């Protein structure tokens, strides 16, 4: 649904008050969660190349200011963790994604890709993400 979320005139002092109404002429449609439509673009495995994106960040770091380099370092350290968290979320209670992950040998590919990740990216956050992925997989029976 598309809503008009302009501030209510009578509540201009309270900036958190918004009125939601369907805008005239808007065609209503349904939306889907990423978990439900990821198969349209190739399934969970489309996320695998993101794990190796640290190489891109390595190259961008050269010639950056000190502040930019720190930001890039932070982004580089988060990429692997975020991808693993996203994969776990997509597999959680979604049989189609779980089956697709099994069919493409996704866990073997994921293991192979994690071997190419620099050790500094394998931190406590990454370990927690892997633990969550393990719990999702063990609870689903994949």
DSSP file (Angstrom, degrees, kcal/mol; ACC not computed):
  #  RESIDUE AA STRUCTURE BP1 BP2  ACC     N-H-->O    O-->H-N    N-H-->O    O-->H-N    TCO  KAPPA ALPHA  PHI   PSI    X-CA   Y-CA   Z-CA
    1    1 A X              0   0    0      0, 0.0     2,-0.6     0, 0.0    27,-0.1   0.000 360.0 360.0 360.0 146.9    0.0    0.0    0.0
    2    2 A X        -     0   0    0     21,-0.1    21,-1.2     2,-0.0     2,-0.3  -0.939 360.0-168.7-108.6 124.3    1.1    3.5   -0.7
    3    3 A X  E     -A   22   0A   0     -2,-0.6     2,-0.7    19,-0.2    19,-0.2  -0.840  26.7-128.5-116.7 150.2    0.4    5.9    2.1
    4    4 A X  E     +A   21   0A   0     17,-2.4    17,-0.6    -2,-0.3    -2,-0.0  -0.872  28.7 178.7 -89.2 114.7    0.5    9.7    2.5
    5    5 A X        +     0   0    0     -2,-0.7    15,-0.1    15,-0.2    -1,-0.1  -0.111  22.4 145.1-113.4  36.2    2.5   10.1    5.7
    6    6 A X        -     0   0    0     13,-0.2    13,-1.5     1,-0.1     3,-0.1  -0.412  60.9 -87.5 -70.5 150.7    2.5   13.9    5.8
    7    7 A X  B     -B   18   0B   0     11,-0.2     2,-0.3     1,-0.1    11,-0.2  -0.252  43.3-108.3 -60.3 143.9    2.4   15.5    9.3
    8    8 A X    >   -     0   0    0      9,-0.9     3,-1.3     3,-0.2    -1,-0.1  -0.585  23.3-135.9 -71.9 131.3   -1.0   16.0   10.8
    9    9 A X  G >  S+     0   0    0     -2,-0.3     3,-1.1     1,-0.3    -1,-0.1   0.873 102.5  53.3 -58.5 -40.8   -1.7   19.8   10.9
   10   10 A X  G 3  S+     0   0    0      1,-0.3    -1,-0.3     2,-0.1     3,-0.2   0.642 111.2  47.4 -72.3 -13.4   -3.1   19.8   14.4
   11   11 A X  G X   +     0   0    0     -3,-1.3     3,-0.7     1,-0.1     6,-0.4  -0.112  66.6 130.4-117.7  35.6    0.0   18.0   15.7
   12   12 A X  T <  S+     0   0    0     -3,-1.1    -1,-0.1     1,-0.3    -2,-0.1   0.795  72.4  57.6 -61.9 -27.2    2.7   20.1   14.1
   13   13 A X  T 3  S+     0   0    0     -3,-0.2     2,-1.0     1,-0.2    -1,-0.3   0.849  99.4  62.8 -71.2 -33.0    4.5   20.5   17.5
   14   14 A X    X   -     0   0    0     -3,-0.7     3,-1.6     1,-0.1    -1,-0.2  -0.803  69.3-171.1 -94.4 100.0    4.8   16.7   17.8
   15   15 A X  T 3  S+     0   0    0     -2,-1.0    -1,-0.1     1,-0.3    -3,-0.1   0.571  79.3  64.7 -71.6  -8.2    7.0   15.7   14.9
   16   16 A X  T 3  S+     0   0    0     -5,-0.1     2,-0.6    -3,-0.0    -1,-0.3   0.504  78.7  98.0 -91.2  -4.5    6.3   12.0   15.4
   17   17 A X    <   +     0   0    0     -3,-1.6    -9,-0.9    -6,-0.4     2,-0.4  -0.752  49.3 166.4 -88.7 119.5    2.6   12.2   14.6
   18   18 A X  B     -B    7   0B   0     -2,-0.6     2,-0.5   -11,-0.2   -11,-0.2  -0.966  29.4-137.6-132.2 149.2    1.8   11.2   11.1
   19   19 A X        -     0   0    0    -13,-1.5     2,-0.5    -2,-0.4   -13,-0.2  -0.893  16.0-155.6-105.3 134.4   -1.4   10.4    9.3
   20   20 A X        +     0   0    0     -2,-0.5     2,-0.3   -15,-0.1   -15,-0.2  -0.951  24.0 154.7-114.3 125.0   -1.5    7.4    7.0
   21   21 A X  E     -A    4   0A   0    -17,-0.6   -17,-2.4    -2,-0.5     2,-0.3  -0.994  48.1-102.8-145.9 145.0   -4.1    7.3    4.2
   22   22 A X  E     -A    3   0A   0     -2,-0.3     2,-0.2   -19,-0.2   -19,-0.2  -0.524  42.8-121.2 -68.0 129.5   -4.2    5.5    0.9
   23   23 A X    >   -     0   0    0    -21,-1.2     3,-1.7    -2,-0.3   -21,-0.1  -0.538  33.1-101.9 -74.5 135.7   -3.5    8.1   -1.9
   24   24 A X  T 3  S+     0   0    0      1,-0.3    -1,-0.1    -2,-0.2     3,-0.1  -0.258 105.8  24.4 -57.8 140.2   -6.3    8.4   -4.4
   25   25 A X  T 3  S+     0   0    0      1,-0.3     2,-0.4    -3,-0.1    -1,-0.3   0.429  88.0 136.8  84.4  -0.9   -5.6    6.6   -7.7
   26   26 A X    <   -     0   0    0     -3,-1.7     2,-0.6   -24,-0.1    -1,-0.3  -0.651  52.1-136.1 -82.4 131.6   -3.1    4.2   -6.1
   27   27 A X        -     0   0    0     -2,-0.4     2,-0.2    -3,-0.1    -1,-0.0  -0.784  21.7-133.7 -87.2 121.5   -3.5    0.6   -7.2
   28   28 A X        +     0   0    0     -2,-0.6     2,-0.3   -27,-0.1    -1,-0.0  -0.532  34.5 163.5 -77.1 137.9   -3.2   -1.6   -4.2
   29   29 A X        -     0   0    0     -2,-0.2     2,-0.2     0, 0.0     0, 0.0  -0.917  35.0-103.4-144.5 170.2   -1.0   -4.6   -4.5
   30   30 A X        -     0   0    0     -2,-0.3     2,-0.3   -29,-0.0     0, 0.0  -0.628  27.0-145.2 -97.1 159.3    0.6   -7.1   -2.2
   31   31 A X        -     0   0    0     -2,-0.2     2,-0.3   -30,-0.0     0, 0.0  -0.842   7.7-145.9-119.0 159.4    4.3   -7.1   -1.2
   32   32 A X        -     0   0    0     -2,-0.3     2,-0.2     5,-0.0     5,-0.0  -0.896  18.6-113.9-123.5 153.3    6.5  -10.1   -0.4
   33   33 A X    >>  -     0   0    0     -2,-0.3     3,-1.3     1,-0.1     4,-1.1  -0.537  29.6-116.1 -79.2 152.2    9.4  -10.5    2.0
   34   34 A X  H >> S+     0   0    0      1,-0.3     4,-1.5     2,-0.2     3,-0.6   0.878 117.1  61.6 -54.0 -39.3   12.9  -11.0    0.5
   35   35 A X  H 34 S+     0   0    0      1,-0.2    -1,-0.3     2,-0.2     4,-0.2   0.804 106.3  45.9 -57.5 -30.7   12.8  -14.5    2.1
   36   36 A X  H <4 S+     0   0    0     -3,-1.3    -1,-0.2     1,-0.1    -2,-0.2   0.692 121.4  33.1 -88.8 -20.4    9.8  -15.4   -0.1
   37   37 A X  H X< S+     0   0    0     -4,-1.1     3,-1.9    -3,-0.6     4,-0.4   0.377  80.3 102.8-120.0   5.0   11.1  -14.0   -3.4
   38   38 A X  G ><>S+     0   0    0     -4,-1.5     5,-2.1     1,-0.3     3,-1.5   0.805  74.7  68.6 -59.9 -28.2   14.8  -14.5   -3.4
   39   39 A X  G > 5S+     0   0    0      1,-0.3     3,-1.2     3,-0.2    -1,-0.3   0.768  85.2  71.0 -61.6 -24.5   14.3  -17.5   -5.7
   40   40 A X  G < 5S+     0   0    0     -3,-1.9    -1,-0.3     1,-0.3    -2,-0.2   0.766 105.0  38.3 -64.1 -25.2   13.3  -15.1   -8.5
   41   41 A X  G < 5S-     0   0    0     -3,-1.5    -1,-0.3    -4,-0.4    -2,-0.2   0.239 140.7 -68.8-111.0  12.2   16.9  -13.9   -8.8
   42   42 A X  T < 5S-     0   0    0     -3,-1.2     3,-0.4    -4,-0.2    -3,-0.2   0.420  74.3 -97.7 120.1  -0.8   18.6  -17.2   -8.3
   43   43 A X    > < -     0   0    0     -5,-2.1     3,-1.9     1,-0.2     4,-0.2  -0.292  67.7 -36.9  88.2-173.3   18.1  -18.2   -4.7
   44   44 A X  G >  S+     0   0    0      1,-0.3     3,-2.0    53,-0.2     4,-0.3   0.782 124.1  73.3 -58.9 -29.9   20.2  -17.9   -1.6
   45   45 A X  G >  S+     0   0    0     -3,-0.4     3,-1.1     1,-0.3     4,-0.4   0.656  76.8  77.0 -65.5 -14.4   23.3  -18.6   -3.5
   46   46 A X  G <  S+     0   0    0     -3,-1.9    -1,-0.3     1,-0.2     3,-0.2   0.705  90.1  58.8 -67.0 -15.9   23.2  -15.1   -5.2
   47   47 A X  G X> S+     0   0    0     -3,-2.0     3,-1.3    -4,-0.2     4,-0.5   0.671  82.3  84.9 -84.0 -17.2   24.5  -13.8   -1.8
   48   48 A X  H X> S+     0   0    0     -3,-1.1     3,-1.7    -4,-0.3     4,-0.5   0.872  81.5  58.4 -57.1 -42.6   27.7  -15.9   -1.9
   49   49 A X  H >4 S+     0   0    0     -4,-0.4     3,-0.8     1,-0.3    -1,-0.3   0.773  94.1  68.7 -60.9 -21.8   29.8  -13.5   -4.1
   50   50 A X  H X4 S+     0   0    0     -3,-1.3     3,-1.5     1,-0.2    -1,-0.3   0.800  87.5  66.1 -65.4 -26.8   29.2  -10.8   -1.4
   51   51 A X  H X< S+     0   0    0     -3,-1.7     3,-0.5    -4,-0.5    -1,-0.2   0.838 101.0  48.9 -63.6 -31.7   31.4  -12.8    1.0
   52   52 A X  T X< S+     0   0    0     -3,-0.8     3,-1.4    -4,-0.5     4,-0.3   0.300  78.8 103.6 -91.5  10.5   34.4  -12.1   -1.3
   53   53 A X  T X>  +     0   0    0     -3,-1.5     4,-1.5     1,-0.3     3,-0.7   0.559  53.8  89.2 -70.6  -6.3   33.8   -8.4   -1.5
   54   54 A X  H <> S+     0   0    0     -3,-0.5     4,-2.2     1,-0.2    -1,-0.3   0.814  79.6  63.2 -60.2 -27.8   36.6   -7.7    0.9
   55   55 A X  H <> S+     0   0    0     -3,-1.4     4,-1.9     2,-0.2    -1,-0.2   0.897 100.5  51.7 -62.6 -39.8   38.9   -7.5   -2.1
   56   56 A X  H <> S+     0   0    0     -3,-0.7     4,-1.8    -4,-0.3    -1,-0.2   0.925 110.5  47.5 -61.8 -44.8   36.9   -4.6   -3.4
   57   57 A X  H  X S+     0   0    0     -4,-1.5     4,-1.3     1,-0.2    -1,-0.2   0.853 107.3  57.4 -66.5 -34.2   37.3   -2.8   -0.1
   58   58 A X  H  X S+     0   0    0     -4,-2.2     4,-0.6     1,-0.2     3,-0.3   0.925 109.6  44.9 -60.3 -44.8   41.1   -3.6    0.0
   59   59 A X  H >< S+     0   0    0     -4,-1.9     3,-0.6     1,-0.2    -2,-0.2   0.849 110.7  53.0 -70.7 -34.9   41.6   -1.8   -3.4
   60   60 A X  H 3< S+     0   0    0     -4,-1.8    -1,-0.2     1,-0.2    -2,-0.2   0.739  96.2  69.3 -72.0 -22.7   39.4    1.2   -2.4
   61   61 A X  H >< S+     0   0    0     -4,-1.3     3,-1.8    -3,-0.3    -1,-0.2   0.818  75.6  97.2 -67.9 -30.1   41.4    1.8    0.8
   62   62 A X  T << S+     0   0    0     -3,-0.6     3,-0.1    -4,-0.6    -3,-0.0  -0.420  96.8   7.6 -64.3 126.8   44.5    2.9   -1.2
   63   63 A X  T 3  S+     0   0    0      1,-0.3    -1,-0.3    -2,-0.2     2,-0.1   0.473  96.9 130.7  83.2   3.8   44.7    6.7   -1.4
   64   64 A X    <   -     0   0    0     -3,-1.8    -1,-0.3     1,-0.1    -3,-0.0  -0.475  63.6 -99.4 -85.3 160.4   41.8    7.4    1.0
   65   65 A X     >  -     0   0    0     -2,-0.1     4,-2.5     1,-0.1     5,-0.2  -0.230  39.1-103.0 -67.9 167.8   41.9    9.8    3.9
   66   66 A X  H  > S+     0   0    0      1,-0.2     4,-2.0     2,-0.2     5,-0.1   0.896 123.2  49.8 -62.1 -40.4   42.5    8.4    7.4
   67   67 A X  H  > S+     0   0    0      1,-0.2     4,-1.9     2,-0.2    -1,-0.2   0.925 112.3  47.3 -65.2 -44.0   38.8    8.8    8.2
   68   68 A X  H  > S+     0   0    0      1,-0.2     4,-2.6     2,-0.2    -2,-0.2   0.870 109.4  54.1 -64.4 -37.6   37.7    7.0    5.0
   69   69 A X  H  X S+     0   0    0     -4,-2.5     4,-2.4     2,-0.2    -1,-0.2   0.887 107.6  50.1 -65.7 -38.7   40.2    4.2    5.6
   70   70 A X  H  X S+     0   0    0     -4,-2.0     4,-2.2     2,-0.2    -1,-0.2   0.900 111.2  49.1 -65.2 -39.9   38.7    3.6    9.1
   71   71 A X  H  X S+     0   0    0     -4,-1.9     4,-2.6     2,-0.2    -2,-0.2   0.923 111.4  49.0 -64.2 -44.2   35.2    3.5    7.6
   72   72 A X  H  X S+     0   0    0     -4,-2.6     4,-2.8     1,-0.2    -2,-0.2   0.899 109.3  52.8 -62.5 -40.5   36.4    1.1    4.9
   73   73 A X  H  X S+     0   0    0     -4,-2.4     4,-2.0     2,-0.2    -1,-0.2   0.918 110.6  47.7 -60.4 -43.9   38.0   -1.1    7.5
   74   74 A X  H  X S+     0   0    0     -4,-2.2     4,-1.1     2,-0.2    -2,-0.2   0.920 112.9  47.9 -63.7 -44.3   34.8   -1.2    9.5
   75   75 A X  H >X S+     0   0    0     -4,-2.6     4,-1.4     1,-0.2     3,-0.5   0.910 110.3  52.4 -62.9 -42.3   32.8   -2.1    6.4
   76   76 A X  H 3X S+     0   0    0     -4,-2.8     4,-0.6     1,-0.2     3,-0.3   0.889 108.3  50.6 -61.6 -40.2   35.2   -4.8    5.4
   77   77 A X  H 3< S+     0   0    0     -4,-2.0     4,-0.5     1,-0.2    -1,-0.2   0.736 112.7  47.2 -71.3 -21.9   35.0   -6.4    8.8
   78   78 A X  H <X S+     0   0    0     -4,-1.1     4,-2.8    -3,-0.5     5,-0.3   0.689  90.1  80.9 -92.8 -19.8   31.2   -6.4    8.6
   79   79 A X  H  X S+     0   0    0     -4,-1.4     4,-2.3    -3,-0.3     5,-0.2   0.929  95.1  43.6 -56.8 -52.5   30.6   -7.8    5.1
   80   80 A X  H  X S+     0   0    0     -4,-0.6     4,-2.3     1,-0.2    -1,-0.2   0.923 115.7  48.5 -60.7 -45.9   31.1  -11.5    6.0
   81   81 A X  H  > S+     0   0    0     -4,-0.5     4,-2.5     1,-0.2    -1,-0.2   0.926 111.9  48.7 -60.5 -46.4   29.0  -11.3    9.2
   82   82 A X  H  X S+     0   0    0     -4,-2.8     4,-2.3     1,-0.2    -1,-0.2   0.886 110.8  50.2 -64.5 -39.5   26.2   -9.5    7.5
   83   83 A X  H  X S+     0   0    0     -4,-2.3     4,-2.6    -5,-0.3    -1,-0.2   0.922 111.4  48.3 -65.4 -43.3   26.0  -12.0    4.6
   84   84 A X  H  X S+     0   0    0     -4,-2.3     4,-2.5    -5,-0.2    -2,-0.2   0.913 111.9  49.9 -63.8 -41.7   26.0  -14.9    6.9
   85   85 A X  H  X S+     0   0    0     -4,-2.5     4,-2.3     2,-0.2    -1,-0.2   0.906 111.2  49.6 -61.2 -41.8   23.2  -13.3    9.0
   86   86 A X  H  X S+     0   0    0     -4,-2.3     4,-2.3     2,-0.2    -2,-0.2   0.913 110.3  49.7 -65.5 -42.8   21.2  -12.6    5.8
   87   87 A X  H  X S+     0   0    0     -4,-2.6     4,-1.8     1,-0.2    -2,-0.2   0.928 110.8  50.3 -61.2 -44.8   21.6  -16.2    4.7
   88   88 A X  H  X S+     0   0    0     -4,-2.5     4,-1.7     1,-0.2    -2,-0.2   0.906 110.9  49.5 -60.0 -41.6   20.5  -17.5    8.1
   89   89 A X  H  < S+     0   0    0     -4,-2.3    -1,-0.2     1,-0.2    -2,-0.2   0.885 110.2  50.3 -65.2 -38.6   17.4  -15.2    7.9
   90   90 A X  H  < S+     0   0    0     -4,-2.3     7,-0.2     1,-0.2    -1,-0.2   0.811 114.7  43.9 -70.1 -29.3   16.5  -16.4    4.4
   91   91 A X  H >< S+     0   0    0     -4,-1.8     3,-1.8    -5,-0.2     2,-0.3   0.734  85.0 111.9 -84.9 -23.6   16.8  -20.0    5.5
   92   92 A X  T 3< S-     0   0    0     -4,-1.7    45,-0.1     1,-0.3     3,-0.1  -0.346 102.7 -22.1 -61.6 114.4   14.9  -19.6    8.8
   93   93 A X  T 3  S+     0   0    0     -2,-0.3     2,-0.5    43,-0.2    -1,-0.3   0.770 106.8 119.7  56.9  31.9   11.5  -21.4    8.5
   94   94 A X    <>  -     0   0    0     -3,-1.8     4,-2.1     1,-0.1     5,-0.2  -0.865  41.1-173.7-128.6  99.0   11.6  -21.3    4.7
   95   95 A X  H  > S+     0   0    0     -2,-0.5     4,-2.7     1,-0.2     5,-0.2   0.858  82.8  55.8 -61.2 -40.0   11.5  -24.8    3.2
   96   96 A X  H  > S+     0   0    0      1,-0.2     4,-2.2     2,-0.2    -1,-0.2   0.926 111.0  43.9 -61.2 -45.1   12.0  -23.6   -0.4
   97   97 A X  H  > S+     0   0    0     -7,-0.2     4,-2.3     2,-0.2    -1,-0.2   0.875 113.1  52.4 -67.2 -37.1   15.2  -21.7    0.4
   98   98 A X  H  X S+     0   0    0     -4,-2.1     4,-1.8     2,-0.2    -2,-0.2   0.919 111.1  46.6 -64.2 -43.5   16.4  -24.6    2.5
   99   99 A X  H  X S+     0   0    0     -4,-2.7     4,-2.8     2,-0.2    -2,-0.2   0.908 112.0  50.6 -65.3 -41.7   15.9  -27.1   -0.3
  100  100 A X  H  X S+     0   0    0     -4,-2.2     4,-2.1    -5,-0.2    -2,-0.2   0.900 108.5  52.2 -63.7 -40.3   17.6  -24.8   -2.8
  101  101 A X  H  <>S+     0   0    0     -4,-2.3     5,-3.2     1,-0.2     6,-0.4   0.882 112.5  46.4 -62.2 -38.9   20.6  -24.4   -0.5
  102  102 A X  H ><5S+     0   0    0     -4,-1.8     3,-1.4     3,-0.2    -2,-0.2   0.918 110.0  52.8 -68.9 -44.3   20.8  -28.2   -0.3
  103  103 A X  H 3<5S+     0   0    0     -4,-2.8    -2,-0.2     1,-0.3    -1,-0.2   0.875 112.6  43.4 -61.4 -40.5   20.4  -28.7   -4.1
  104  104 A X  T 3<5S-     0   0    0     -4,-2.1    -1,-0.3    -5,-0.2    -2,-0.2   0.302 112.2-117.2 -89.4  10.7   23.3  -26.2   -5.0
  105  105 A X  T <>5 +     0   0    0     -3,-1.4     4,-2.1    -5,-0.1     3,-0.4   0.913  52.4 169.2  53.8  44.4   25.5  -27.7   -2.2
  106  106 A X  H  >< +     0   0    0     -5,-3.2     4,-2.7     1,-0.2     5,-0.2   0.802  66.2  54.9 -60.2 -34.3   25.4  -24.2   -0.6
  107  107 A X  H  > S+     0   0    0     -6,-0.4     4,-2.2     2,-0.2    -1,-0.2   0.871 108.8  48.4 -71.8 -34.5   26.9  -25.2    2.7
  108  108 A X  H  > S+     0   0    0     -3,-0.4     4,-2.3     2,-0.2    -2,-0.2   0.915 113.6  47.3 -67.1 -42.9   30.0  -26.6    0.9
  109  109 A X  H  X S+     0   0    0     -4,-2.1     4,-2.8     2,-0.2     5,-0.2   0.920 111.2  51.4 -63.4 -43.9   30.3  -23.5   -1.2
  110  110 A X  H  X S+     0   0    0     -4,-2.7     4,-2.3     1,-0.2    -1,-0.2   0.914 109.7  49.9 -60.0 -43.6   29.9  -21.3    1.9
  111  111 A X  H  X S+     0   0    0     -4,-2.2     4,-1.0     2,-0.2    -1,-0.2   0.910 111.1  49.3 -60.6 -43.1   32.6  -23.3    3.6
  112  112 A X  H >X S+     0   0    0     -4,-2.3     3,-0.6     1,-0.2     4,-0.6   0.924 111.8  48.3 -62.1 -45.4   34.9  -22.9    0.6
  113  113 A X  H >< S+     0   0    0     -4,-2.8     3,-1.2     1,-0.2     4,-0.4   0.872 105.6  58.0 -65.3 -36.3   34.3  -19.1    0.5
  114  114 A X  H >< S+     0   0    0     -4,-2.3     3,-0.8     1,-0.3    -1,-0.2   0.780  96.7  63.7 -65.9 -24.4   34.9  -18.7    4.2
  115  115 A X  H << S+     0   0    0     -4,-1.0    -1,-0.3    -3,-0.6    -2,-0.2   0.759 101.2  51.6 -68.2 -23.2   38.4  -20.2    3.7
  116  116 A X  T << S+     0   0    0     -3,-1.2     2,-0.3    -4,-0.6    -1,-0.2   0.504  86.0 105.2 -91.0  -4.2   39.2  -17.2    1.5
  117  117 A X  S <  S-     0   0    0     -3,-0.8     5,-0.1    -4,-0.4   -65,-0.1  -0.600  81.1-110.4 -77.8 131.9   38.1  -14.7    4.1
  118  118 A X    >>  -     0   0    0     -2,-0.3     3,-2.0     1,-0.1     4,-0.6  -0.311  26.3-116.7 -60.0 145.1   41.0  -12.9    5.9
  119  119 A X  G >4 S+     0   0    0      1,-0.3     3,-1.2     2,-0.2    -1,-0.1   0.800 111.4  65.7 -55.4 -31.7   41.3  -13.9    9.5
  120  120 A X  G 34 S+     0   0    0      1,-0.3    -1,-0.3     3,-0.0     3,-0.1   0.723  98.6  54.5 -67.1 -18.3   40.6  -10.3   10.7
  121  121 A X  G <4 S+     0   0    0     -3,-2.0     2,-1.6     1,-0.2    -1,-0.3   0.650  89.3  79.8 -85.4 -15.6   37.1  -10.7    9.3
  122  122 A X  S << S+     0   0    0     -3,-1.2    -1,-0.2    -4,-0.6     2,-0.1  -0.592  70.1 141.6 -92.0  76.4   36.5  -13.9   11.3
  123  123 A X  S  > S-     0   0    0     -2,-1.6     4,-2.3   -46,-0.2     5,-0.2  -0.278  70.2 -78.1-105.6-170.4   35.7  -12.1   14.6
  124  124 A X  H  > S+     0   0    0      1,-0.2     4,-2.4     2,-0.2     5,-0.2   0.852 128.9  54.5 -62.5 -35.3   33.2  -12.7   17.4
  125  125 A X  H  > S+     0   0    0      2,-0.2     4,-2.2     1,-0.2    -1,-0.2   0.908 109.1  48.0 -65.1 -40.7   30.3  -11.2   15.4
  126  126 A X  H  > S+     0   0    0      2,-0.2     4,-2.6     1,-0.2    -2,-0.2   0.905 110.5  51.8 -65.6 -40.9   31.1  -13.6   12.5
  127  127 A X  H  X S+     0   0    0     -4,-2.3     4,-2.3     1,-0.2    -2,-0.2   0.907 109.6  49.6 -61.2 -42.1   31.2  -16.5   14.9
  128  128 A X  H  X S+     0   0    0     -4,-2.4     4,-2.2     2,-0.2    -1,-0.2   0.897 110.6  50.3 -63.6 -40.1   27.8  -15.5   16.4
  129  129 A X  H  X S+     0   0    0     -4,-2.2     4,-2.4     2,-0.2    -2,-0.2   0.907 110.9  48.8 -64.6 -41.4   26.4  -15.3   12.8
  130  130 A X  H  X S+     0   0    0     -4,-2.6     4,-2.6     2,-0.2    -2,-0.2   0.877 109.7  52.3 -65.2 -37.2   27.7  -18.8   12.0
  131  131 A X  H  X S+     0   0    0     -4,-2.3     4,-2.4     2,-0.2    -2,-0.2   0.910 109.7  48.8 -64.3 -41.8   26.2  -20.1   15.3
  132  132 A X  H  X S+     0   0    0     -4,-2.2     4,-2.6     2,-0.2    -2,-0.2   0.917 111.3  50.0 -63.6 -42.9   22.8  -18.6   14.3
  133  133 A X  H  X S+     0   0    0     -4,-2.4     4,-2.6     1,-0.2    -2,-0.2   0.921 110.5  50.3 -60.2 -43.9   23.1  -20.2   10.9
  134  134 A X  H  X S+     0   0    0     -4,-2.6     4,-2.9     1,-0.2    -2,-0.2   0.917 110.8  48.9 -60.2 -44.3   24.0  -23.5   12.5
  135  135 A X  H  X S+     0   0    0     -4,-2.4     4,-2.1     2,-0.2    -2,-0.2   0.904 111.2  49.7 -63.4 -42.0   20.9  -23.3   14.8
  136  136 A X  H  X S+     0   0    0     -4,-2.6     4,-1.2     2,-0.2   -43,-0.2   0.932 114.8  44.6 -61.6 -45.7   18.6  -22.4   11.9
  137  137 A X  H  X>S+     0   0    0     -4,-2.6     4,-1.5     1,-0.2     5,-1.1   0.916 113.6  48.6 -67.8 -43.2   20.0  -25.4    9.9
  138  138 A X  H  <5S+     0   0    0     -4,-2.9    -1,-0.2     1,-0.2    -2,-0.2   0.844 112.9  48.6 -68.2 -31.5   19.8  -27.8   12.8
  139  139 A X  H  <5S+     0   0    0     -4,-2.1    -1,-0.2    -5,-0.2    -2,-0.2   0.717 112.2  49.3 -78.2 -20.7   16.3  -26.8   13.7
  140  140 A X  H  <5S-     0   0    0     -4,-1.2    -2,-0.2    -3,-0.3    -1,-0.2   0.714 102.0-127.5 -92.9 -21.1   15.1  -27.1   10.1
  141  141 A X  T  <5       0   0    0     -4,-1.5    -3,-0.2    -5,-0.1    -4,-0.1   0.686 360.0 360.0  83.8  18.2   16.5  -30.5    9.3
  142  142 A X      <       0   0    0     -5,-1.1    -4,-0.1   -40,-0.0    -5,-0.1   0.498 360.0 360.0 -67.8 360.0   18.3  -29.5    6.1
